[in-house]
């Protein structure tokens, strides 16, 4: 670090990559998101009023930076600091300390991240992705915490894409978990106000393994339904049972918490916008979708004369334009809900994901329109990363029978730590082949935490400097469950299950 870094008061704390997880970690928490070649967004959360001081040094030619920001209760002691003038494609090392209202410094925390390389640079990159954390009372194990994050950090990724349900704001975390293990209990119930949503976010981020992962990657989160309430959308975001107030919309409160508690840029000309893109060198463009705040009612019929929308007009237009303009070797579309697997419960509530399957209430026409645009553009380089169903799976889709060379691959991440799901059906209308599925025969087959943890896991995308892509589904300990190797010329499957 530069000489000025020595001026940071406080005791330095380091977390070696191989250090085992502990179930409890103290504030503050830090994360970096929305990175570009020359900028990044630094996020911090403290425990009380004061200020944060951050120092950043690049291994490139950019000058060291020192920034500070006040923390107060109005934003739950969070702050976002924009780092500009960074060197592209370089490792950035940061040190941060929180200084209390009494001017007493806390411990110094250290971390690092890499800025995006220029779009012409054919550099290798590793991305991990996952979703579904602390759902169905499968929360922080009392002994190991959320152990999957240690395996994710061990892969040394540049990027971590969170596909939603990173809190279950409509759930509980009890002292004994769903599968019988001892857990760190949460001091909250289902969230019905901003304080409740904040409590759920703080519980998840108190995990030491997650904190270590966030301190060494660029974090790109989007949301799904449980950041608010099950199967949420703007037309069905109220609940009548306690602790909820009948008729009071929950989505605006959940969105406020999502933006406050994550390193997502906020702009006056696009308030509340979560969908965004990140370009990473020549080979990778990540497009993160918001599948929640613009959707039609789940229960509405997806009729040809009146197709439903999940994305809304502006986001759909944005997505089509990114597909037209991108010259990246691979376009990765992050959708919190799967393309082919039907979701949504109970049945009278309508389908919650893209696939209608046996009901007329999915969002399949908009999905198919996106794929038609991609096919017409010759985009044979699409990989969807999805989640929500609480098991791992892999698909290849050939939605154009008259164009069999057009192939879209989909990797479905199993839960990071949540109740395990089983859905054996999928939409054959996409010309789909299920390449892999990792789930128990039934939910009732899981009796113990040891049984359940075998189905926790995450996904990984490795792009070599040559442009070849290896997509891997990994278990809770990081072991390979399924591997898919793709070449940029054909995007066809070369290798599958190990």
NORFENBEL-V991091 format. One record per pair of residues at least 6 apart in sequence whose C-alpha atoms are under 7 Angstrom apart, sorted by the first residue. I is the first residue (numbers start at 1). J is the second residue. D is the distance in Angstrom with one decimal. If there is no record, write none. Layout:
i:I j:J d:D
i:I j:J d:D
This chain:
i:1 j:57 d:6.2
i:2 j:57 d:7.0
i:2 j:64 d:6.9
i:5 j:55 d:6.5
i:9 j:105 d:6.0
i:10 j:105 d:5.4
i:10 j:106 d:5.5
i:10 j:107 d:4.8
i:10 j:108 d:5.7
i:11 j:107 d:4.6
i:11 j:108 d:5.6
i:12 j:107 d:5.7
i:12 j:108 d:4.4
i:12 j:109 d:6.3
i:13 j:107 d:6.5
i:13 j:108 d:5.8
i:13 j:109 d:5.4
i:14 j:109 d:6.7
i:14 j:110 d:6.3
i:15 j:212 d:6.9
i:17 j:154 d:6.7
i:21 j:144 d:6.1
i:21 j:145 d:6.7
i:21 j:147 d:6.8
i:21 j:150 d:6.8
i:21 j:208 d:5.9
i:21 j:209 d:5.2
i:22 j:144 d:6.1
i:22 j:145 d:6.2
i:22 j:208 d:5.8
i:23 j:140 d:6.9
i:23 j:142 d:6.0
i:23 j:143 d:6.2
i:23 j:144 d:5.8
i:23 j:145 d:4.4
i:23 j:207 d:5.9
i:23 j:208 d:6.5
i:24 j:206 d:6.2
i:24 j:207 d:5.8
i:24 j:208 d:6.2
i:25 j:206 d:5.3
i:25 j:207 d:5.9
i:25 j:208 d:5.1
i:26 j:206 d:6.8
i:27 j:46 d:5.7
i:27 j:47 d:6.2
i:28 j:44 d:6.9
i:28 j:45 d:5.4
i:28 j:46 d:4.6
i:28 j:47 d:6.8
i:29 j:44 d:5.6
i:29 j:45 d:5.2
i:29 j:46 d:6.8
i:29 j:211 d:6.6
i:30 j:43 d:5.6
i:30 j:44 d:4.5
i:30 j:45 d:6.6
i:30 j:214 d:6.9
i:30 j:215 d:6.5
i:31 j:42 d:6.1
i:31 j:43 d:5.2
i:31 j:44 d:6.6
i:31 j:214 d:5.3
i:31 j:215 d:6.0
i:31 j:219 d:6.7
i:31 j:263 d:6.5
i:32 j:40 d:6.8
i:32 j:41 d:5.5
i:32 j:42 d:4.6
i:32 j:43 d:6.0
i:32 j:218 d:5.3
i:32 j:219 d:5.9
i:32 j:263 d:6.0
i:33 j:40 d:6.2
i:33 j:41 d:5.2
i:33 j:42 d:6.7
i:33 j:218 d:5.2
i:33 j:219 d:4.9
i:33 j:220 d:5.7
i:33 j:263 d:5.0
i:33 j:264 d:6.4
i:34 j:40 d:5.7
i:34 j:41 d:5.8
i:34 j:220 d:6.8
i:34 j:264 d:6.3
i:34 j:265 d:6.8
i:35 j:41 d:6.6
i:35 j:115 d:6.1
i:35 j:116 d:6.5
i:36 j:115 d:6.0
i:36 j:116 d:5.0
i:37 j:87 d:6.8
i:37 j:88 d:4.2
i:37 j:89 d:6.4
i:37 j:115 d:5.3
i:37 j:116 d:4.4
i:37 j:117 d:5.6
i:37 j:118 d:6.2
i:38 j:84 d:6.0
i:38 j:85 d:5.3
i:38 j:86 d:4.3
i:38 j:87 d:5.6
i:38 j:88 d:5.5
i:38 j:115 d:6.9
i:39 j:83 d:5.3
i:39 j:84 d:4.5
i:39 j:85 d:6.4
i:39 j:86 d:5.7
i:40 j:82 d:6.1
i:40 j:83 d:5.2
i:40 j:84 d:6.9
i:41 j:80 d:6.6
i:41 j:81 d:5.9
i:41 j:82 d:4.7
i:41 j:83 d:6.1
i:41 j:263 d:6.2
i:42 j:80 d:5.6
i:42 j:81 d:5.0
i:42 j:82 d:6.2
i:42 j:263 d:6.6
i:43 j:79 d:5.8
i:43 j:80 d:4.6
i:43 j:81 d:6.4
i:43 j:262 d:7.0
i:43 j:263 d:5.2
i:44 j:78 d:5.4
i:44 j:79 d:5.5
i:44 j:80 d:6.7
i:45 j:77 d:5.5
i:45 j:78 d:4.2
i:45 j:79 d:6.6
i:46 j:77 d:5.3
i:46 j:78 d:6.5
i:47 j:77 d:6.5
i:48 j:72 d:6.9
i:48 j:77 d:6.1
i:49 j:71 d:5.3
i:49 j:72 d:4.9
i:49 j:73 d:6.9
i:49 j:77 d:6.5
i:49 j:100 d:6.2
i:49 j:101 d:5.7
i:50 j:70 d:5.9
i:50 j:71 d:5.3
i:50 j:72 d:7.0
i:50 j:99 d:5.6
i:50 j:100 d:4.2
i:50 j:101 d:4.5
i:51 j:68 d:6.7
i:51 j:69 d:5.5
i:51 j:70 d:4.2
i:51 j:71 d:5.2
i:51 j:98 d:5.8
i:51 j:99 d:5.4
i:51 j:100 d:6.6
i:52 j:68 d:5.4
i:52 j:69 d:5.5
i:52 j:70 d:6.5
i:52 j:96 d:6.9
i:52 j:97 d:5.8
i:52 j:98 d:4.5
i:52 j:99 d:6.2
i:53 j:67 d:5.8
i:53 j:68 d:4.3
i:53 j:69 d:6.9
i:53 j:96 d:5.5
i:53 j:97 d:5.5
i:53 j:98 d:6.4
i:54 j:66 d:5.6
i:54 j:67 d:5.2
i:54 j:68 d:6.1
i:54 j:94 d:6.9
i:54 j:95 d:5.8
i:54 j:96 d:4.4
i:54 j:97 d:6.8
i:55 j:65 d:5.5
i:55 j:66 d:4.4
i:55 j:67 d:6.5
i:55 j:94 d:5.5
i:55 j:95 d:5.3
i:55 j:96 d:6.4
i:56 j:64 d:5.6
i:56 j:65 d:5.2
i:56 j:66 d:6.5
i:56 j:92 d:6.5
i:56 j:93 d:5.6
i:56 j:94 d:4.3
i:56 j:95 d:6.6
i:57 j:64 d:4.6
i:57 j:65 d:6.7
i:57 j:92 d:5.7
i:57 j:93 d:5.3
i:57 j:94 d:6.4
i:58 j:64 d:6.9
i:58 j:87 d:6.9
i:58 j:90 d:6.6
i:58 j:91 d:6.0
i:58 j:92 d:4.4
i:58 j:93 d:6.2
i:59 j:90 d:6.1
i:59 j:91 d:5.8
i:59 j:92 d:6.6
i:60 j:87 d:5.8
i:60 j:90 d:6.1
i:61 j:87 d:6.5
i:62 j:85 d:6.7
i:62 j:86 d:5.7
i:62 j:87 d:5.5
i:69 j:79 d:6.9
i:71 j:77 d:4.7
i:71 j:78 d:6.1
i:71 j:79 d:6.4
i:75 j:260 d:6.7
i:80 j:263 d:7.0
i:88 j:115 d:5.4
i:88 j:116 d:5.8
i:88 j:117 d:5.1
i:88 j:118 d:6.5
i:89 j:114 d:6.1
i:89 j:115 d:4.8
i:89 j:116 d:4.9
i:89 j:117 d:3.8
i:90 j:114 d:5.3
i:90 j:115 d:5.6
i:91 j:112 d:6.8
i:91 j:113 d:5.7
i:91 j:114 d:4.3
i:91 j:115 d:6.7
i:92 j:112 d:5.4
i:92 j:113 d:5.3
i:92 j:114 d:5.7
i:93 j:111 d:5.9
i:93 j:112 d:4.3
i:93 j:113 d:6.7
i:94 j:110 d:5.7
i:94 j:111 d:5.4
i:94 j:112 d:5.8
i:95 j:108 d:6.5
i:95 j:109 d:5.7
i:95 j:110 d:4.5
i:95 j:111 d:6.6
i:96 j:108 d:5.6
i:96 j:109 d:5.4
i:96 j:110 d:6.5
i:97 j:105 d:6.7
i:97 j:106 d:6.1
i:97 j:107 d:6.1
i:97 j:108 d:4.7
i:97 j:109 d:6.4
i:98 j:105 d:5.9
i:98 j:106 d:5.5
i:99 j:105 d:4.2
i:99 j:106 d:6.1
i:111 j:215 d:4.8
i:111 j:216 d:5.6
i:112 j:215 d:6.3
i:112 j:216 d:5.0
i:113 j:216 d:5.6
i:113 j:217 d:5.2
i:113 j:218 d:6.1
i:114 j:158 d:6.7
i:116 j:280 d:5.0
i:116 j:281 d:6.5
i:117 j:280 d:5.8
i:117 j:281 d:4.7
i:118 j:281 d:5.1
i:119 j:279 d:6.9
i:119 j:280 d:6.5
i:119 j:281 d:4.1
i:119 j:282 d:4.6
i:120 j:281 d:6.0
i:120 j:282 d:4.9
i:121 j:281 d:5.0
i:121 j:282 d:5.1
i:122 j:281 d:6.1
i:122 j:282 d:4.9
i:122 j:283 d:6.2
i:122 j:465 d:5.3
i:123 j:281 d:6.4
i:123 j:465 d:4.6
i:124 j:463 d:5.3
i:124 j:464 d:4.4
i:124 j:465 d:4.4
i:125 j:158 d:6.6
i:125 j:462 d:6.0
i:125 j:463 d:5.4
i:125 j:464 d:6.8
i:126 j:157 d:4.9
i:126 j:158 d:5.6
i:126 j:159 d:6.7
i:126 j:461 d:5.8
i:126 j:462 d:4.6
i:126 j:463 d:6.4
i:127 j:157 d:5.4
i:127 j:158 d:6.0
i:127 j:159 d:4.7
i:127 j:160 d:5.8
i:127 j:460 d:5.6
i:127 j:461 d:5.1
i:127 j:462 d:6.5
i:128 j:157 d:6.4
i:128 j:159 d:6.3
i:128 j:160 d:5.0
i:128 j:161 d:6.3
i:128 j:459 d:5.6
i:128 j:460 d:4.3
i:128 j:461 d:6.3
i:129 j:160 d:5.6
i:129 j:161 d:4.6
i:129 j:162 d:5.7
i:129 j:458 d:5.9
i:129 j:459 d:5.1
i:129 j:460 d:6.2
i:130 j:161 d:6.8
i:130 j:162 d:5.4
i:130 j:163 d:5.9
i:130 j:413 d:5.6
i:130 j:415 d:6.9
i:130 j:416 d:6.3
i:130 j:458 d:4.9
i:130 j:459 d:6.2
i:131 j:162 d:5.7
i:131 j:163 d:5.0
i:131 j:164 d:5.3
i:131 j:165 d:5.9
i:131 j:166 d:6.1
i:131 j:387 d:6.2
i:131 j:415 d:5.8
i:131 j:416 d:5.9
i:132 j:164 d:6.6
i:132 j:165 d:4.7
i:132 j:166 d:5.6
i:132 j:388 d:6.7
i:132 j:415 d:4.9
i:132 j:416 d:5.7
i:132 j:417 d:6.4
i:132 j:418 d:6.0
i:133 j:165 d:6.2
i:133 j:166 d:5.0
i:133 j:167 d:5.9
i:133 j:415 d:6.8
i:133 j:416 d:5.5
i:133 j:417 d:4.9
i:133 j:418 d:5.7
i:134 j:167 d:6.3
i:134 j:168 d:6.3
i:134 j:417 d:5.7
i:134 j:418 d:5.3
i:135 j:168 d:5.5
i:135 j:171 d:6.8
i:135 j:418 d:4.4
i:135 j:419 d:6.2
i:136 j:171 d:6.7
i:136 j:178 d:6.9
i:136 j:418 d:6.0
i:136 j:419 d:5.4
i:137 j:172 d:5.8
i:137 j:173 d:5.0
i:137 j:174 d:6.5
i:137 j:177 d:5.4
i:137 j:178 d:5.4
i:138 j:177 d:5.5
i:138 j:178 d:5.8
i:138 j:417 d:6.0
i:138 j:418 d:4.8
i:138 j:419 d:6.2
i:139 j:173 d:5.9
i:139 j:177 d:6.9
i:139 j:183 d:6.4
i:139 j:417 d:6.7
i:140 j:146 d:5.3
i:140 j:183 d:5.5
i:140 j:184 d:5.5
i:141 j:181 d:7.0
i:141 j:182 d:6.2
i:141 j:183 d:4.4
i:141 j:184 d:6.3
i:142 j:182 d:5.4
i:142 j:183 d:4.3
i:142 j:184 d:5.2
i:145 j:207 d:6.2
i:146 j:207 d:6.7
i:146 j:209 d:6.8
i:146 j:417 d:6.8
i:147 j:209 d:6.9
i:148 j:416 d:6.4
i:148 j:457 d:6.6
i:148 j:476 d:4.8
i:148 j:477 d:6.5
i:149 j:209 d:5.2
i:149 j:210 d:5.5
i:149 j:213 d:6.6
i:150 j:209 d:5.6
i:151 j:476 d:6.8
i:151 j:477 d:5.5
i:151 j:478 d:5.0
i:152 j:478 d:6.9
i:153 j:213 d:5.2
i:157 j:217 d:6.5
i:158 j:217 d:5.2
i:158 j:218 d:6.2
i:159 j:217 d:5.5
i:159 j:218 d:4.8
i:159 j:219 d:6.1
i:160 j:217 d:6.5
i:160 j:218 d:6.1
i:160 j:219 d:4.9
i:160 j:220 d:6.0
i:161 j:219 d:6.2
i:161 j:220 d:4.7
i:161 j:221 d:5.7
i:162 j:220 d:6.2
i:162 j:221 d:4.5
i:162 j:222 d:6.1
i:163 j:221 d:6.4
i:163 j:222 d:5.6
i:163 j:223 d:6.3
i:163 j:334 d:6.8
i:163 j:335 d:6.8
i:163 j:336 d:5.0
i:163 j:386 d:6.8
i:163 j:387 d:6.6
i:164 j:221 d:7.0
i:164 j:222 d:5.5
i:164 j:223 d:3.9
i:164 j:224 d:4.4
i:164 j:336 d:5.9
i:165 j:223 d:6.2
i:165 j:224 d:5.3
i:165 j:225 d:6.5
i:165 j:226 d:5.1
i:165 j:227 d:5.7
i:166 j:227 d:7.0
i:167 j:200 d:6.2
i:167 j:201 d:6.2
i:167 j:204 d:6.8
i:167 j:226 d:6.5
i:167 j:227 d:5.5
i:168 j:226 d:4.8
i:168 j:227 d:5.8
i:169 j:190 d:5.6
i:169 j:191 d:5.4
i:169 j:197 d:6.0
i:169 j:200 d:6.0
i:169 j:226 d:5.8
i:169 j:227 d:5.5
i:169 j:228 d:5.8
i:169 j:229 d:6.6
i:170 j:190 d:4.2
i:170 j:191 d:5.9
i:170 j:226 d:6.5
i:170 j:228 d:6.8
i:170 j:229 d:5.3
i:171 j:189 d:6.6
i:171 j:190 d:5.3
i:172 j:188 d:7.0
i:172 j:189 d:5.6
i:172 j:190 d:6.6
i:173 j:185 d:5.2
i:173 j:186 d:5.0
i:174 j:183 d:6.7
i:174 j:185 d:4.6
i:174 j:186 d:6.5
i:175 j:182 d:5.8
i:175 j:183 d:4.9
i:175 j:184 d:5.9
i:175 j:185 d:4.7
i:176 j:182 d:4.8
i:176 j:183 d:5.6
i:177 j:183 d:6.1
i:179 j:447 d:6.3
i:179 j:448 d:4.9
i:179 j:449 d:4.8
i:180 j:448 d:6.1
i:180 j:449 d:6.3
i:181 j:449 d:6.0
i:186 j:203 d:6.6
i:188 j:196 d:6.7
i:188 j:199 d:6.6
i:191 j:197 d:5.2
i:192 j:243 d:6.5
i:192 j:244 d:5.5
i:193 j:253 d:6.8
i:194 j:253 d:6.0
i:194 j:257 d:6.7
i:197 j:254 d:6.6
i:197 j:257 d:6.3
i:198 j:257 d:6.4
i:201 j:261 d:7.0
i:205 j:211 d:6.6
i:222 j:274 d:6.7
i:222 j:288 d:6.7
i:222 j:290 d:6.7
i:223 j:290 d:6.9
i:223 j:336 d:7.0
i:224 j:291 d:7.0
i:224 j:292 d:6.5
i:224 j:336 d:5.7
i:225 j:231 d:5.3
i:225 j:232 d:5.1
i:225 j:292 d:6.9
i:227 j:254 d:6.2
i:228 j:250 d:6.6
i:228 j:251 d:6.1
i:228 j:254 d:5.1
i:231 j:344 d:6.8
i:231 j:352 d:6.0
i:232 j:292 d:6.7
i:233 j:292 d:5.3
i:233 j:293 d:5.8
i:233 j:295 d:6.1
i:233 j:297 d:6.8
i:234 j:251 d:6.6
i:234 j:293 d:5.7
i:234 j:294 d:6.8
i:234 j:295 d:6.9
i:235 j:296 d:7.0
i:235 j:297 d:5.6
i:236 j:297 d:6.8
i:237 j:249 d:5.5
i:237 j:250 d:5.4
i:237 j:251 d:5.8
i:238 j:246 d:6.6
i:238 j:247 d:5.6
i:238 j:248 d:5.7
i:238 j:249 d:5.0
i:238 j:250 d:6.0
i:239 j:245 d:7.0
i:239 j:246 d:5.8
i:239 j:247 d:7.0
i:240 j:246 d:4.3
i:274 j:290 d:6.0
i:275 j:288 d:5.3
i:275 j:289 d:4.8
i:275 j:290 d:5.2
i:276 j:287 d:6.1
i:276 j:288 d:5.5
i:277 j:286 d:5.5
i:277 j:287 d:4.4
i:277 j:288 d:6.1
i:278 j:285 d:5.8
i:278 j:286 d:5.2
i:278 j:287 d:6.6
i:279 j:285 d:4.4
i:279 j:286 d:6.4
i:282 j:328 d:5.5
i:282 j:329 d:6.5
i:283 j:328 d:5.0
i:283 j:329 d:4.3
i:283 j:330 d:5.7
i:283 j:467 d:6.0
i:284 j:328 d:5.5
i:284 j:329 d:6.2
i:284 j:330 d:5.1
i:284 j:331 d:6.1
i:285 j:328 d:6.0
i:285 j:330 d:6.4
i:285 j:331 d:5.0
i:285 j:332 d:6.1
i:286 j:331 d:6.1
i:286 j:332 d:4.8
i:286 j:333 d:6.0
i:287 j:332 d:6.2
i:287 j:333 d:4.9
i:287 j:334 d:6.0
i:288 j:333 d:6.1
i:288 j:334 d:4.8
i:288 j:335 d:6.8
i:289 j:334 d:6.0
i:289 j:335 d:5.6
i:290 j:311 d:6.7
i:291 j:310 d:5.8
i:291 j:311 d:5.7
i:291 j:336 d:6.8
i:294 j:310 d:6.3
i:294 j:311 d:5.6
i:294 j:312 d:5.0
i:295 j:309 d:5.6
i:295 j:310 d:4.0
i:295 j:311 d:5.8
i:295 j:312 d:6.2
i:296 j:308 d:6.2
i:296 j:309 d:5.7
i:296 j:310 d:6.2
i:298 j:349 d:6.4
i:298 j:350 d:4.9
i:298 j:351 d:5.7
i:298 j:352 d:5.8
i:298 j:361 d:6.4
i:299 j:349 d:5.2
i:299 j:350 d:4.1
i:299 j:351 d:7.0
i:299 j:361 d:5.9
i:300 j:361 d:5.7
i:301 j:360 d:5.4
i:301 j:361 d:4.6
i:302 j:308 d:5.2
i:302 j:360 d:5.8
i:302 j:361 d:5.3
i:302 j:362 d:6.2
i:302 j:363 d:6.3
i:307 j:365 d:6.1
i:308 j:363 d:5.8
i:308 j:366 d:6.8
i:309 j:363 d:6.4
i:309 j:366 d:6.1
i:310 j:363 d:6.5
i:323 j:374 d:6.8
i:324 j:377 d:6.9
i:329 j:381 d:6.9
i:329 j:467 d:6.6
i:329 j:488 d:6.3
i:330 j:381 d:5.2
i:330 j:382 d:6.3
i:331 j:381 d:6.2
i:331 j:382 d:5.1
i:331 j:383 d:6.4
i:332 j:382 d:6.0
i:332 j:383 d:5.0
i:332 j:384 d:5.8
i:333 j:383 d:6.3
i:333 j:384 d:4.8
i:333 j:385 d:6.2
i:334 j:384 d:6.0
i:334 j:385 d:5.1
i:334 j:386 d:6.2
i:335 j:384 d:6.9
i:335 j:385 d:6.3
i:335 j:386 d:5.1
i:336 j:386 d:5.2
i:336 j:387 d:5.6
i:336 j:388 d:6.4
i:337 j:353 d:5.4
i:337 j:386 d:5.6
i:337 j:387 d:5.7
i:337 j:388 d:5.6
i:338 j:353 d:6.4
i:338 j:354 d:6.6
i:338 j:386 d:5.2
i:338 j:387 d:6.1
i:339 j:354 d:5.4
i:339 j:355 d:6.2
i:340 j:355 d:5.4
i:340 j:426 d:5.2
i:340 j:427 d:4.9
i:341 j:355 d:6.3
i:341 j:425 d:6.5
i:341 j:426 d:4.5
i:341 j:427 d:6.4
i:342 j:351 d:7.0
i:342 j:353 d:6.3
i:342 j:355 d:5.2
i:342 j:356 d:6.4
i:342 j:357 d:6.1
i:342 j:426 d:6.3
i:343 j:351 d:5.8
i:343 j:352 d:5.4
i:343 j:353 d:5.5
i:344 j:350 d:6.4
i:344 j:351 d:4.7
i:344 j:352 d:4.5
i:350 j:361 d:5.4
i:351 j:361 d:5.4
i:351 j:362 d:4.9
i:352 j:362 d:6.8
i:353 j:362 d:6.3
i:353 j:363 d:6.7
i:354 j:362 d:5.5
i:354 j:363 d:4.5
i:354 j:364 d:5.1
i:354 j:367 d:6.4
i:355 j:362 d:5.2
i:355 j:363 d:6.2
i:355 j:364 d:5.3
i:355 j:427 d:6.4
i:356 j:362 d:3.8
i:356 j:363 d:6.6
i:356 j:364 d:6.2
i:357 j:427 d:5.5
i:375 j:406 d:6.3
i:380 j:406 d:5.6
i:380 j:407 d:6.0
i:380 j:408 d:6.9
i:380 j:491 d:6.4
i:381 j:488 d:6.7
i:381 j:491 d:6.0
i:382 j:408 d:5.5
i:382 j:409 d:6.7
i:383 j:408 d:6.0
i:383 j:409 d:4.9
i:383 j:410 d:5.7
i:384 j:409 d:6.2
i:384 j:410 d:4.6
i:384 j:411 d:6.3
i:385 j:410 d:5.8
i:385 j:411 d:5.0
i:385 j:412 d:6.0
i:386 j:411 d:6.2
i:386 j:412 d:4.8
i:386 j:413 d:6.4
i:387 j:412 d:5.1
i:387 j:413 d:5.1
i:387 j:414 d:6.8
i:389 j:421 d:5.9
i:390 j:414 d:5.0
i:390 j:415 d:4.8
i:390 j:419 d:6.9
i:390 j:420 d:5.2
i:390 j:421 d:4.8
i:391 j:413 d:6.6
i:391 j:414 d:3.9
i:391 j:415 d:6.2
i:391 j:420 d:6.4
i:391 j:421 d:5.8
i:391 j:422 d:6.8
i:391 j:438 d:6.1
i:391 j:439 d:5.6
i:391 j:455 d:6.8
i:392 j:412 d:5.2
i:392 j:413 d:4.8
i:392 j:414 d:4.1
i:392 j:437 d:5.8
i:392 j:438 d:5.1
i:393 j:411 d:6.2
i:393 j:412 d:4.9
i:393 j:413 d:6.9
i:393 j:436 d:5.1
i:393 j:437 d:4.2
i:393 j:438 d:6.2
i:394 j:410 d:5.7
i:394 j:411 d:4.7
i:394 j:412 d:6.0
i:394 j:434 d:6.0
i:394 j:435 d:5.3
i:394 j:436 d:5.0
i:394 j:437 d:6.7
i:395 j:409 d:5.8
i:395 j:410 d:5.1
i:395 j:411 d:6.6
i:395 j:432 d:6.6
i:395 j:433 d:5.6
i:395 j:434 d:4.5
i:395 j:435 d:5.3
i:396 j:407 d:6.6
i:396 j:408 d:5.8
i:396 j:409 d:4.5
i:396 j:410 d:6.3
i:396 j:432 d:5.7
i:396 j:433 d:5.4
i:396 j:434 d:6.7
i:397 j:407 d:5.6
i:397 j:408 d:5.1
i:397 j:409 d:6.1
i:397 j:430 d:5.7
i:397 j:431 d:5.4
i:397 j:432 d:4.3
i:397 j:433 d:6.5
i:398 j:404 d:6.1
i:398 j:406 d:6.0
i:398 j:407 d:5.0
i:398 j:408 d:6.6
i:398 j:430 d:6.0
i:398 j:431 d:4.7
i:398 j:432 d:6.2
i:399 j:430 d:4.3
i:399 j:431 d:5.1
i:413 j:457 d:7.0
i:413 j:458 d:5.4
i:413 j:459 d:5.6
i:414 j:455 d:6.8
i:414 j:456 d:5.9
i:414 j:457 d:5.4
i:414 j:458 d:6.1
i:415 j:456 d:5.2
i:415 j:457 d:6.0
i:416 j:456 d:5.3
i:416 j:457 d:5.4
i:416 j:458 d:6.5
i:417 j:456 d:5.9
i:420 j:443 d:6.6
i:420 j:452 d:6.9
i:421 j:443 d:6.4
i:422 j:439 d:6.0
i:422 j:440 d:6.9
i:422 j:442 d:6.4
i:422 j:443 d:6.6
i:439 j:455 d:6.6
i:446 j:452 d:5.9
i:453 j:476 d:6.8
i:454 j:475 d:6.8
i:454 j:476 d:6.7
i:455 j:475 d:6.8
i:456 j:475 d:6.0
i:456 j:476 d:5.1
i:457 j:474 d:5.5
i:457 j:475 d:4.2
i:457 j:476 d:4.5
i:458 j:473 d:6.1
i:458 j:474 d:5.4
i:458 j:475 d:6.5
i:459 j:472 d:5.8
i:459 j:473 d:4.5
i:459 j:474 d:5.9
i:460 j:471 d:5.8
i:460 j:472 d:5.1
i:460 j:473 d:6.3
i:461 j:469 d:6.8
i:461 j:470 d:5.8
i:461 j:471 d:4.6
i:461 j:472 d:6.4
i:462 j:469 d:5.6
i:462 j:470 d:5.1
i:462 j:471 d:6.4
i:463 j:469 d:4.5
i:463 j:470 d:6.5
i:467 j:488 d:6.2
i:468 j:486 d:6.0
i:468 j:487 d:4.8
i:468 j:488 d:5.9
i:469 j:485 d:5.8
i:469 j:486 d:5.1
i:469 j:487 d:6.3
i:470 j:483 d:6.9
i:470 j:484 d:5.7
i:470 j:485 d:4.5
i:470 j:486 d:6.3
i:471 j:483 d:5.8
i:471 j:484 d:5.0
i:471 j:485 d:6.3
i:472 j:480 d:6.8
i:472 j:482 d:5.7
i:472 j:483 d:4.4
i:472 j:484 d:6.3
i:473 j:480 d:6.2
i:473 j:481 d:5.5
i:473 j:482 d:5.2
i:473 j:483 d:6.5
i:474 j:480 d:4.7
i:474 j:481 d:5.2
i:475 j:481 d:6.4
i:481 j:498 d:6.9
i:482 j:496 d:6.3
i:482 j:497 d:4.7
i:482 j:498 d:6.0
i:483 j:495 d:6.8
i:483 j:496 d:5.1
i:483 j:497 d:5.7
i:483 j:498 d:6.8
i:484 j:493 d:6.5
i:484 j:494 d:6.9
i:484 j:495 d:5.4
i:484 j:496 d:4.9
i:485 j:493 d:6.1
i:485 j:494 d:5.4
i:485 j:495 d:5.5
i:486 j:492 d:5.8
i:486 j:493 d:5.7
i:486 j:494 d:6.3
